[in-house]
Amino acid sequence: MKSLILLVCLLLTACATQNRAAAPDLKNTYIDCTNRQSFESYLNRQLSLTDMDKVSLDPVERQYYAAIKDRLWTLRSTCR
């Protein structure tokens, strides 16, 4: 019974975490115009996970932010 409770707790906490994609993975994301809305919501969700205070200080955050903005720009300019 204890192991079942532990397993349920682990599964529930795993669902509550938010995972950020790596900047190179974002840069290599293929833009599919037929799914424009879902791509845009995904990229906006990734953008919300960016720590805006660190963008000017941390090169990793800057790369991540730039990759998201690039994909959003590409999405909006190619898929009309």
Summary of the structure (lengths in Angstrom):
residues: 80
radius of gyration: 16.6
end to end distance: 54.7
largest distance: 54.9
contacts: 172
relative contact order: 0.16
helix: 70%
strand: 0%
